[in-house]
């Protein structure tokens, strides 16, 4: 062997020993393939389940739990003895329709404190019920801002009138004394604004908007004499009237369409 061949052989041997030859990547690639093969073998082995043994274990566990549940709950009625009579039976709202008479009775019951001291009045006709709220209870003189002291009564009325199939008219009334202020040009303006404030408060409290009518009558529908302070005080009021729905009511008109 000549000197050149011995030199090349020595170089190849040295490259293999030190892993610095041009084919060094083959060693890394072979190691990677070996590791991946080992990983796949492990995953395959782990995925194999002894179905027969698994079914036997499941059957044994089922028998154990069935025996325990039968021994604990056998003869029971689905409730613990200690809980009987502790919690009241749940009450479900059947949403049964109420008539005017029932609305009137409920209003009398829930507003009894106001009725007994004469703060609020109620009257009932054949097909309607009216709650009369005097000015002194709701507003300051010549104003339409609702006083906070009247909120509890209005909240009670809103609770009664929620989800009822009735026409609800909110009517504002004043006395015959002329009024002309920066905010209100006449009693008509004041009566409408007062009715609107009360009606909108009830709507915000849950009264169905589609059944609400807002009206202002000014001094034109008095219930007492305007010649005395006592009579004028009675005339300054807001009335909430509940009547049966008519074909012209907004809710019925929508249904007809």
KOLPA-524407 format. One record per atom (N, C-alpha, C, O): y, z, x negated. Coordinates in steps of 0.1 Angstrom, whole numbers, padded with zeros to 4 digits, always signed. Example, Ala and Ser with C-alpha at 12.3 -4.5 7.8 and 13.67 -1.06 7.14 Angstrom:
-0057+0078-0132-0045+0078-0123-0033+0078-0132-0033+0085-0142-0022+0071-0128-0011+0071-0137+0000+0079-0129+0011+0080-0134
***
This chain:
-0012+0000-0009+0000+0000+0000+0012+0000-0009+0014+0008-0018+0021-0009-0006+0033-0010-0015+0043+0001-0011+0041+0008-0002+0053+0001-0020+0063+0012-0018+0070+0011-0005+0073+0022+0001+0074-0001+0000+0081-0002+0012+0073+0003+0024+0079+0011+0033+0060+0000+0025+0052+0005+0036+0051+0020+0036+0051+0027+0046+0049+0026+0024+0048+0040+0023+0061+0047+0027+0060+0058+0033+0072+0041+0024+0085+0046+0029+0087+0046+0044+0092+0056+0049+0083+0035+0050+0084+0035+0065+0075+0044+0072+0078+0051+0082+0062+0046+0067+0053+0055+0073+0058+0069+0071+0057+0077+0081+0064+0072+0060+0069+0086+0058+0081+0089+0067+0082+0100+0072+0089+0079+0070+0100+0080+0079+0096+0083+0093+0101+0091+0100+0085+0075+0098+0080+0077+0111+0074+0091+0113+0076+0097+0123+0067+0095+0103+0061+0109+0104+0072+0119+0104+0070+0129+0112+0082+0118+0097+0093+0127+0097+0100+0127+0110+0104+0138+0115+0102+0115+0117+0109+0115+0130+0100+0122+0140+0106+0129+0149+0087+0120+0140+0079+0127+0150+0079+0142+0148+0080+0149+0158+0079+0147+0136+0079+0161+0133+0092+0167+0138+0092+0178+0143+0104+0160+0136+0117+0166+0139+0122+0161+0153+0133+0165+0157+0115+0153+0160+0118+0148+0174+0132+0142+0173+0141+0144+0182+0135+0133+0163+0148+0127+0162+0147+0112+0163+0157+0105+0160+0135+0107+0166+0134+0092+0167+0140+0086+0179+0145+0093+0188+0140+0073+0180+0146+0066+0192+0138+0069+0205+0143+0066+0216+0125+0073+0204+0117+0076+0216+0116+0090+0219+0107+0095+0226+0126+0098+0215+0126+0112+0218+0126+0115+0233+0121+0125+0238+0133+0107+0241+0134+0109+0256+0121+0109+0263+0119+0115+0273+0110+0102+0256+0097+0102+0263+0091+0116+0263+0084+0119+0273+0094+0124+0253+0088+0138+0254+0095+0146+0265+0088+0153+0272+0108+0145+0267+0115+0152+0278+0110+0147+0291+0108+0155+0300+0108+0134+0292+0104+0128+0305+0090+0133+0308+0087+0136+0320+0081+0133+0298+0067+0138+0301+0067+0152+0305+0059+0156+0314+0075+0161+0299+0076+0175+0303+0081+0176+0317+0076+0184+0325+0091+0168+0321+0096+0169+0335+0086+0165+0345+0084+0171+0355+0078+0154+0342+0068+0150+0351+0057+0160+0353+0052+0163+0364+0054+0167+0342+0043+0177+0342+0048+0189+0351+0040+0194+0358+0061+0193+0349+0066+0204+0357+0066+0201+0372+0063+0209+0380+0071+0188+0375+0071+0184+0389+0057+0184+0395+0055+0188+0407+0048+0179+0388+0034+0179+0393+0029+0193+0396+0022+0195+0406+0032+0202+0386+0028+0216+0389+0034+0222+0401+0028+0229+0408+0047+0218+0403+0054+0223+0415+0048+0218+0428+0046+0226+0437+0045+0205+0428+0039+0200+0440+0025+0206+0443+0022+0208+0455+0018+0208+0433+0005+0215+0435+0006+0229+0441-0001+0232+0450+0016+0236+0436+0018+0250+0441+0023+0249+0456+0018+0257+0464+0032+0240+0459+0037+0239+0473+0026+0234+0482+0025+0239+0493+0017+0226+0478+0006+0221+0486-0004+0232+0489-0009+0234+0500-0006+0240+0478-0015+0251+0480-0010+0262+0489-0017+0268+0497+0004+0264+0488+0010+0274+0497+0010+0270+0511+0011+0278+0520+0011+0257+0514+0012+0252+0527-0002+0252+0535-0002+0250+0547-0012+0254+0528-0025+0254+0534-0029+0267+0540-0029+0277+0532-0031+0268+0553-0034+0281+0559-0048+0280+0565-0052+0270+0571-0054+0291+0564-0068+0292+0569-0066+0294+0585-0064+0305+0589-0068+0283+0592-0065+0283+0606-0075+0293+0613-0071+0300+0622-0087+0293+0609-0097+0302+0616-0093+0317+0614-0093+0324+0623-0090+0320+0602-0086+0334+0599-0073+0338+0606-0072+0349+0611-0064+0328+0607-0051+0331+0614-0053+0334+0628-0047+0343+0634-0062+0326+0635-0065+0328+0649-0072+0342+0651-0069+0348+0661-0080+0346+0642-0087+0359+0644-0077+0370+0643-0078+0380+0651-0068+0369+0633-0058+0380+0632-0049+0380+0644-0045+0391+0649-0045+0369+0649-0036+0368+0661-0043+0374+0673-0037+0381+0681-0056+0371+0675-0064+0376+0686-0065+0391+0685-0064+0398+0696-0067+0397+0673-0068+0411+0672-0055+0418+0675-0055+0428+0682-0044+0412+0670-0031+0419+0673-0028+0418+0688-0022+0428+0693-0031+0407+0694-0029+0406+0709-0036+0417+0717-0031+0423+0726-0049+0419+0713-0057+0429+0720-0051+0443+0718-0051+0451+0727-0046+0446+0706-0040+0459+0703-0028+0462+0712-0026+0472+0718-0019+0452+0712-0006+0454+0719-0009+0454+0734-0002+0461+0742-0018+0446+0739-0022+0446+0753-0027+0460+0758-0023+0465+0768-0035+0466+0749-0041+0479+0753-0029+0489+0753-0029+0498+0762-0020+0489+0744-0009+0498+0744+0000+0497+0755+0004+0507+0761+0003+0484+0759+0012+0482+0770+0006+0486+0783+0013+0491+0792-0007+0484+0785-0014+0488+0797-0015+0503+0798-0013+0509+0809-0017+0510+0787-0017+0525+0787-0004+0531+0790-0003+0542+0796+0007+0525+0786+0020+0530+0788+0026+0527+0802+0031+0536+0808+0024+0515+0806+0030+0510+0818+0021+0510+0830+0025+0505+0841+0008+0514+0829-0001+0513+0840+0003+0522+0851+0006+0533+0849+0004+0516+0863+0008+0524+0875+0023+0526+0876+0028+0532+0886+0031+0521+0867+0045+0522+0867+0052+0512+0876+0046+0502+0881+0064+0515+0879+0072+0506+0888+0083+0499+0881+0093+0494+0887+0082+0498+0868+0092+0491+0860+0104+0499+0857+0114+0493+0852+0104+0512+0859+0116+0520+0855+0111+0534+0850+0100+0538+0854+0119+0540+0842+0116+0553+0837+0119+0564+0848+0129+0563+0855+0111+0574+0848+0113+0585+0858+0126+0592+0856+0133+0595+0866+0130+0593+0844+0143+0600+0841+0155+0593+0846+0166+0599+0847+0154+0580+0848+0165+0572+0852+0167+0571+0867+0177+0565+0872+0158+0576+0875+0158+0574+0889+0170+0582+0895+0171+0594+0892+0178+0576+0903+0189+0583+0909+0201+0586+0900+0211+0592+0905+0201+0582+0888+0212+0584+0879+0223+0574+0881+0235+0578+0882+0219+0561+0881+0229+0551+0883+0229+0546+0898+0218+0545+0904+0241+0543+0904+0241+0539+0918+0236+0524+0919+0237+0517+0909+0231+0521+0930+0227+0507+0932+0239+0498+0932+0249+0501+0937+0237+0486+0925+0248+0477+0924+0252+0471+0937+0244+0469+0946+0266+0470+0939+0271+0464+0951+0276+0450+0948+0283+0447+0938+0271+0440+0956+0275+0426+0954+0284+0422+0965+0283+0425+0977+0294+0415+0961+0305+0409+0970+0299+0397+0977+0297+0387+0971+0297+0399+0990+0292+0388+0998+0302+0378+1002+0298+0367+1007+0315+0380+0999+0326+0371+1003+0325+0367+1017+0327+0356+1021+0323+0377+1026+0323+0375+1040+0337+0373+1045+0346+0380+1041+0339+0363+1054+0353+0361+1059+0357+0372+1067+0350+0378+1075+0370+0376+1066+0376+0387+1074+0386+0381+1084+0392+0371+1081+0387+0388+1095+0396+0384+1105+0409+0392+1104+0410+0401+1095+0419+0388+1112+0432+0395+1111+0430+0410+1114+0437+0418+1108+0422+0414+1123+0420+0428+1126+0415+0436+1114+0419+0447+1112+0406+0430+1107+0400+0436+1095+0411+0437+1084+0411+0447+1077+0419+0427+1082+0430+0427+1073+0439+0438+1076+0444+0446+1067+0443+0439+1089+0452+0450+1094+0446+0464+1091+0454+0472+1086+0434+0466+1094+0428+0479+1092+0427+0483+1077+0430+0494+1073+0424+0473+1068+0424+0475+1054+0438+0478+1049+0439+0487+1040+0448+0471+1054+0462+0474+1049+0466+0487+1053+0473+0494+1046+0463+0492+1066+0467+0505+1070+0460+0516+1061+0467+0526+1058+0448+0513+1057+0441+0523+1049+0447+0524+1035+0449+0535+1030+0449+0513+1029+0453+0513+1015+0468+0516+1013+0473+0520+1003+0476+0514+1024+0491+0517+1023+0494+0529+1031+0506+0531+1036+0485+0538+1034+0487+0550+1042+0498+0559+1037+0506+0564+1046+0499+0560+1024+0510+0569+1019+0524+0564+1022+0533+0571+1026+0525+0551+1021+0538+0544+1024+0541+0544+1039+0552+0545+1043+0530+0543+1047+0532+0542+1061+0536+0556+1067+0544+0557+1076+0529+0566+1061+0531+0579+1067+0546+0584+1065+0551+0592+1073+0552+0581+1054+0566+0585+1051+0576+0575+1056+0588+0577+1054+0572+0564+1062+0581+0554+1068+0587+0545+1058+0596+0537+1061+0582+0544+1045+0587+0535+1035+0584+0521+1039+0592+0512+1037+0572+0518+1044+0567+0505+1048+0563+0506+1062+0558+0516+1067+0564+0495+1069+0560+0494+1083+0550+0482+1085+0551+0472+1077+0541+0483+1094+0532+0472+1097+0532+0470+1112+0532+0480+1120+0531+0458+1116+0529+0455+1130+0519+0444+1131+0517+0435+1122+0512+0444+1142+0501+0435+1145+0503+0428+1158+0505+0434+1168+0502+0415+1158+0502+0407+1170+0488+0402+1173+0478+0406+1166+0487+0393+1183+0474+0388+1186+0467+0380+1175+0455+0381+1172+0475+0372+1168+0469+0363+1158+0476+0365+1144+0475+0356+1135+0483+0376+1142+0490+0378+1129+0492+0393+1126+0490+0401+1135+0495+0395+1114+0498+0409+1109+0510+0408+1100+0511+0399+1091+0519+0417+1101+0532+0416+1093+0534+0429+1086+0534+0440+1092+0537+0429+1073+0541+0440+1065+0556+0439+1063+0561+0429+1058+0563+0449+1067+0578+0449+1066+0582+0458+1054+0579+0470+1054+0589+0452+1044+0593+0459+1032+0608+0460+1032+0615+0449+1031+0614+0471+1034+0629+0472+1035+0636+0469+1021+0629+0471+1011+0648+0466+1022+0656+0463+1010+0656+0475+1000+0654+0473+0988+0658+0487+1006+0660+0498+0997+0647+0501+0989+0648+0507+0979+0636+0496+0994+0623+0498+0987+0621+0488+0976+0615+0491+0966+0626+0476+0978+0624+0465+0969+0635+0462+0959+0633+0459+0947+0648+0463+0964+0659+0458+0956+0670+0467+0956+0671+0477+0964+0679+0465+0947+0693+0471+0948+0702+0462+0956+0699+0451+0959+0712+0468+0961+0721+0461+0971+0727+0448+0964+0732+0449+0953+0725+0437+0972+0731+0425+0967+0723+0418+0956+0728+0408+0950+0711+0423+0952+0704+0417+0942+0689+0414+0946+0685+0418+0957+0683+0406+0938+0669+0401+0941+0659+0405+0931+0647+0401+0932+0663+0413+0921+0653+0417+0911+0644+0428+0917+0650+0438+0922+0631+0427+0916+0622+0437+0922+0622+0449+0914+0621+0449+0902+0624+0461+0921+0624+0474+0914+0610+0477+0910+0600+0475+0917+0608+0483+0898+0595+0486+0893+0588+0497+0902+0575+0497+0902+0595+0505+0909+0589+0515+0917+0581+0509+0929+0572+0515+0935+0584+0496+0932+0576+0490+0943+0564+0482+0939+0557+0476+0947+0562+0481+0926+0551+0473+0920+0537+0478+0925+0529+0470+0929+0535+0491+0926+0522+0496+0931+0519+0491+0945+0507+0487+0948+0528+0491+0954+0526+0487+0967+0523+0472+0968+0515+0467+0975+0531+0464+0960+0529+0450+0960+0516+0446+0954+0509+0437+0958+0511+0454+0944+0498+0452+0938+0487+0454+0948+0477+0447+0949+0489+0465+0956+0479+0468+0967+0478+0456+0977+0468+0452+0981+0490+0451+0981+0490+0440+0991+0484+0428+0985+0476+0421+0992+0486+0425+0972+0480+0413+0966+0465+0415+0965+0458+0405+0967+0460+0427+0963+0446+0429+0962+0439+0426+0976+0428+0421+0977+0446+0430+0987+0441+0428+1000+0441+0413+1004+0432+0409+1010+0451+0406+0999+0453+0392+1003+0446+0382+0994+0448+0370+0995+0439+0387+0983+0432+0378+0974+0421+0370+0981+0413+0377+0988+0420+0357+0979+0409+0349+0984+0407+0351+0999+0395+0352+1004+0417+0351+1007+0416+0351+1021+0420+0338+1027+0430+0332+1023+0413+0333+1037+0417+0320+1043+0427+0321+1054+0425+0318+1065+0439+0326+1050+0450+0328+1059+0463+0322+1054+0464+0320+1042+0472+0319+1063+0485+0315+1059+0494+0327+1057+0494+0336+1065+0500+0328+1045+0508+0339+1041+0523+0335+1040+0526+0328+1030+0531+0340+1049+0545+0337+1049+0553+0349+1043+0551+0360+1047+0561+0345+1033+0570+0355+1027+0584+0352+1032+0590+0342+1028+0590+0361+1040+0603+0358+1047+0614+0368+1042+0611+0380+1043+0625+0363+1038+0636+0371+1034+0647+0372+1045+0650+0362+1051+0652+0384+1047+0662+0386+1058+0673+0395+1052+0671+0403+1044+0685+0392+1057+0697+0401+1054+0704+0405+1066+0700+0402+1077+0715+0413+1064+0723+0417+1076+0734+0406+1077+0734+0396+1071+0743+0409+1086+0753+0399+1090+0766+0400+1081+0776+0393+1083+0767+0410+1072+0778+0412+1064+0779+0400+1054+0770+0398+1047+0791+0393+1054+0792+0382+1045+0791+0386+1030+0795+0397+1026+0785+0378+1022+0784+0380+1008+0788+0368+1000+0784+0357+1004+0795+0369+0990+0799+0358+0981+0801+0363+0967+0811+0369+0964+0791+0362+0959+0791+0367+0945+0789+0355+0936+0787+0343+0940+0790+0358+0923+0788+0348+0913+0774+0342+0914+0772+0330+0911+0764+0350+0917+0751+0346+0918+0747+0340+0931+0739+0331+0932+0752+0346+0942+0748+0342+0955+0760+0338+0964+0769+0346+0965+0760+0326+0969+0771+0321+0976+0771+0326+0991+0782+0327+0997+0759+0330+0996+0758+0334+1010+0746+0343+1011+0738+0344+1002+0744+0348+1023+0732+0356+1026+0720+0347+1026+0709+0352+1024+0721+0335+1029+0710+0325+1029+0704+0325+1015+0692+0326+1013+0713+0323+1005+0708+0322+0991+0701+0335+0987+0691+0335+0980+0707+0347+0991+0701+0359+0987+0687+0361+0994+0678+0366+0987+0686+0358+1007+0674+0360+1014+0662+0351+1008+0651+0355+1007+0666+0338+1004+0656+0329+0998+0651+0335+0985+0639+0334+0982+0661+0339+0977+0657+0344+0963+0648+0356+0964+0639+0358+0956+0652+0365+0973+0643+0377+0975+0629+0374+0979+0619+0379+0974+0628+0365+0989+0615+0360+0993+0607+0354+0982+0595+0356+0980+0614+0346+0974+0608+0339+0963+0603+0349+0953+0592+0347+0947+0611+0359+0949+0607+0368+0939+0594+0376+0944+0585+0377+0936+0594+0380+0956+0582+0387+0961+0570+0378+0962+0559+0382+0958+0572+0366+0967+0561+0357+0969+0555+0353+0955+0543+0352+0954+0564+0351+0946+0559+0347+0932+0551+0358+0925+0542+0356+0918+0556+0370+0928+0549+0382+0922+0535+0383+0928+0525+0386+0921+0533+0381+0941+0520+0381+0947+0511+0370+0942+0499+0372+0940+0517+0358+0940+0509+0347+0935+0504+0350+0921+0493+0348+0918+0513+0356+0913+0509+0360+0899+0498+0371+0899+0491+0372+0889+0498+0378+0910+0488+0389+0911+0475+0385+0918+0466+0393+0920+0474+0372+0921+0461+0366+0926+0461+0361+0940+0450+0356+0944+0472+0362+0947+0472+0356+0960+0471+0341+0959+0479+0335+0951+0463+0334+0967+0462+0320+0966+0475+0313+0969+0481+0314+0980+0480+0305+0959+0493+0299+0960+0493+0288+0971+0503+0286+0977+0482+0282+0973+0481+0271+0983+0484+0275+0997+0488+0267+1006+0483+0288+1000+0485+0293+1014+0498+0300+1016+0501+0305+1027+0506+0301+1005+0518+0309+1005+0530+0300+1010+0532+0288+1005+0538+0305+1019+0551+0299+1023+0562+0308+1020+0562+0320+1024+0573+0303+1014+0585+0311+1011+0596+0306+1020+0599+0294+1021+0602+0316+1027+0613+0312+1036+0624+0322+1035+0622+0334+1033+0636+0318+1038+0648+0327+1038+0656+0324+1051+0659+0313+1054+0658+0335+1059+0665+0333+1072+0679+0339+1072+0686+0339+1082+0683+0345+1061+0697+0350+1061+0698+0361+1071+0689+0369+1073+0709+0361+1079+0711+0372+1089+0706+0367+1103+0709+0374+1113+0699+0356+1104+0697+0349+1117+0686+0356+1125+0684+0352+1137+0678+0364+1120+0667+0370+1127+0667+0385+1126+0658+0391+1119+0677+0392+1131+0678+0406+1130+0667+0413+1139+0663+0408+1149+0663+0425+1135+0654+0433+1143+0662+0446+1148+0656+0454+1155+0675+0447+1144+0683+0459+1149+0697+0454+1150+0701+0443+1146+0705+0463+1155+0720+0460+1156+0727+0460+1143+0725+0469+1135+0735+0450+1141+0743+0449+1128+0756+0457+1129+0764+0456+1119+0758+0464+1140+0771+0471+1141+0771+0485+1135+0781+0491+1133+0759+0489+1131+0758+0503+1125+0751+0501+1111+0744+0492+1109+0754+0511+1102+0748+0510+1089+0733+0511+1089+0725+0505+1082+0728+0519+1099+0713+0521+1100+0707+0508+1105+0696+0504+1100+0713+0501+1114+0708+0488+1119+0708+0478+1108+0699+0470+1107+0719+0477+1101+0720+0467+1090+0709+0470+1079+0704+0460+1074+0706+0482+1077+0696+0486+1067+0683+0481+1071+0675+0476+1063+0680+0482+1084+0667+0477+1089+0666+0462+1088+0655+0456+1086+0677+0455+1090+0677+0440+1090+0675+0435+1076+0670+0424+1074+0679+0442+1066+0678+0438+1052+0663+0441+1048+0660+0452+1045+0655+0431+1047+0641+0433+1045+0634+0420+1040+0640+0409+1041+0621+0422+1036+0612+0411+1033+0600+0413+1041+0594+0424+1041+0595+0403+1048+0583+0404+1057+0572+0395+1051+0574+0384+1048+0560+0401+1050+0548+0394+1046+0540+0392+1059+0534+0402+1063+0538+0380+1064+0531+0378+1076+0518+0370+1073+0519+0359+1066+0507+0375+1078+0494+0368+1076+0490+0363+1090+0488+0370+1099+0487+0350+1090+0483+0343+1102+0472+0334+1099+0469+0330+1088+0465+0329+1110+0454+0319+1108+0460+0306+1102+0472+0302+1105+0453+0299+1095+0457+0286+1089+0459+0276+1100+0451+0276+1110+0469+0268+1098+0472+0257+1108+0469+0244+1101+0468+0243+1089+0468+0233+1109+0465+0220+1103+0476+0216+1093+0474+0207+1084+0488+0221+1094+0499+0217+1085+0500+0226+1072+0508+0223+1063+0491+0236+1071+0491+0244+1059+0486+0236+1047+0478+0227+1049+0492+0238+1036+0489+0230+1024+0474+0229+1021+0469+0219+1017+0467+0240+1022+0453+0240+1019+0445+0231+1028+0436+0224+1024+0448+0232+1041+0441+0223+1051+0445+0209+1048+0436+0200+1050+0457+0206+1045+0462+0192+1043+0454+0186+1031+0450+0174+1031+0452+0194+1021+0444+0189+1009+0430+0186+1013+0424+0176+1008+0424+0194+1021+0410+0192+1025+0409+0180+1033+0399+0172+1032+0419+0177+1042+0419+0165+1050+0419+0152+1042+0413+0142+1045+0427+0153+1031+0428+0141+1022+0415+0139+1015+0414+0129+1007
***
